[in-house]
Amino acid sequence: MVLSELPSSEYNPFYQTYIMALGNVELLEELINGKKALVSVFEEIPEDRLNYAYAEGKWSLAEALLHIIDTERIFQYRALCIARNDKTPLPGFDQDDYVPFSNAAKRSKTDLIAEYKTVRDATISLFASFDDEALVRLGTTSGSKMSVRALGFIICGHQAHHVRVIQERYLD
């Protein structure tokens, strides 16, 4: 399943930024490659820099990583529900409500990376289990139609977007 096979009718235009953060990638390969890329970035960040934010009111590096993890978990759940043909409309979530309660400042780099790897491995396993019929199944999330495969690509693009922001604003 490559990104060029995903029609824009399978996701809300809000997610276009994340979709555009990717090239014409294959979904499972991008999940695997994205894991390596994010881990590589965070392994190079000194422990004492985890609580650094590039401006007042911006997330720290640890908070940004936990945001990526939380969002991936939520999108995994959405993908699972839709793939299993659960017709329940799934609510949105406000990322800004989650971050203050993440306890990011109390976490070590090793712990954060380990949690990320666990979550990403679960995502890879989940998406590898979906057949073609499940991948194109549509459900409702945040009041809009969404396919399982769109959720997978959005997970990848969301992470790619944040890695780019981290590299440009936190590490330069």
C-alpha positions in Angstrom: 0.0 0.0 0.0 1.7 3.2 -1.2 0.6 6.7 -0.4 -0.4 7.5 -4.1 -3.2 5.0 -3.7 -4.8 7.0 -0.9 -7.5 9.3 -2.2 -8.1 12.6 -0.3 -11.7 11.5 0.2 -10.6 9.1 2.9 -9.5 11.7 5.4 -10.3 15.2 6.6 -8.4 18.0 4.8 -7.0 19.0 8.2 -4.6 16.1 7.9 -3.2 17.2 4.5 -0.2 18.7 6.2 0.8 15.3 7.6 0.1 13.5 4.3 2.2 16.0 2.4 5.1 15.5 4.9 5.6 12.1 3.2 6.8 11.1 -0.2 5.1 8.3 -2.1 6.0 5.8 0.7 4.9 2.3 1.3 3.0 2.2 4.6 4.7 -0.6 6.5 8.1 0.4 5.3 7.5 4.0 6.4 6.3 2.8 9.9 9.6 0.9 10.2 11.8 3.6 8.7 10.1 6.3 10.8 10.9 4.4 13.9 14.6 4.3 13.1 14.6 8.0 12.2 12.9 9.2 15.3 15.0 7.0 17.6 18.1 8.2 15.9 17.2 11.9 16.4 16.4 11.4 20.1 19.4 9.2 20.8 21.6 12.2 19.8 19.8 14.6 22.2 21.6 15.1 25.5 19.6 14.0 28.6 19.8 17.5 30.0 18.2 19.0 26.9 15.0 17.0 27.1 13.1 19.7 29.0 14.3 22.4 26.5 11.6 24.4 24.6 12.6 26.8 21.8 10.2 29.5 22.9 7.9 30.4 25.8 4.7 28.4 25.7 6.1 25.7 23.3 6.5 22.1 24.3 9.8 20.7 25.5 11.5 17.9 23.6 10.2 15.4 26.0 6.6 16.7 25.7 6.9 16.7 21.9 7.9 13.0 22.0 5.1 12.1 24.4 2.7 14.0 22.1 3.9 11.8 19.2 3.4 8.7 21.4 -0.1 9.7 22.6 -1.3 10.7 19.2 0.0 7.4 17.7 -1.9 5.4 20.4 -5.1 7.3 19.7 -4.8 6.8 16.0 -4.0 3.1 16.5 -7.2 2.7 18.5 -9.1 4.5 15.7 -7.6 2.2 13.1 -8.5 -0.9 15.2 -12.1 0.2 15.7 -12.6 1.0 12.0 -10.8 -2.1 10.8 -13.1 -4.2 13.0 -16.1 -2.5 11.5 -17.1 -0.7 14.7 -19.6 1.9 13.5 -19.3 4.1 16.6 -18.3 7.6 15.7 -14.9 8.2 17.4 -14.3 11.6 19.1 -11.4 13.9 18.5 -8.9 14.9 21.2 -7.3 18.1 22.2 -3.5 17.6 22.2 -3.1 20.7 24.4 -5.2 19.0 27.1 -2.9 15.9 27.1 0.5 17.4 27.3 0.3 19.0 30.8 -0.6 15.6 32.3 2.1 13.7 30.5 4.7 14.1 33.3 7.3 14.5 30.6 9.7 16.4 32.8 9.9 13.4 35.1 10.9 10.9 32.4 14.3 9.9 31.3 15.4 9.7 27.7 15.9 6.0 27.9 12.4 5.5 29.2 10.8 7.8 26.6 12.6 6.0 23.7 11.6 2.6 25.1 8.0 3.7 25.3 8.1 5.1 21.8 9.6 1.8 20.4 6.9 -0.2 22.2 4.1 1.9 20.7 5.6 1.9 17.2 6.1 -1.8 17.3 2.4 -2.2 18.2 1.5 0.0 15.3 3.6 -2.0 12.9 2.1 -5.2 14.2 -1.5 -3.8 14.0 -1.1 -2.5 10.4 0.7 -5.7 9.3 -2.4 -7.6 10.4 -4.9 -5.7 8.2 -5.9 -7.2 4.9 -6.7 -5.0 1.9 -10.4 -4.9 2.8 -9.7 -3.7 6.3 -7.3 -1.0 5.1 -9.9 0.7 2.9 -12.7 0.4 5.5 -14.2 3.7 6.4 -15.3 5.0 9.8 -16.0 8.3 11.4 -13.4 10.2 13.5 -13.8 13.8 14.7 -16.9 14.1 12.7 -15.3 13.1 9.3 -14.9 10.0 7.2 -11.5 8.3 7.7 -10.1 5.1 6.3 -7.8 2.7 8.1 -5.0 3.2 5.6 -5.3 7.0 6.0 -4.8 6.6 9.7 -1.6 4.7 9.1 -0.2 7.3 6.7 -1.3 10.1 9.1 0.6 8.4 11.9 3.7 8.4 9.7 3.2 12.0 8.5 2.4 13.4 11.9 5.7 12.0 13.2 7.6 13.2 10.2 6.1 16.7 10.7 7.2 16.8 14.3 10.7 15.4 13.6 11.1 18.2 11.1 10.0 20.8 13.6 12.4 19.3 16.2 15.3 19.4 13.8 14.6 22.9 12.7 13.6 24.6 16.0 15.1 22.6 18.8 18.4 21.3 17.4 19.8 24.1 15.4 
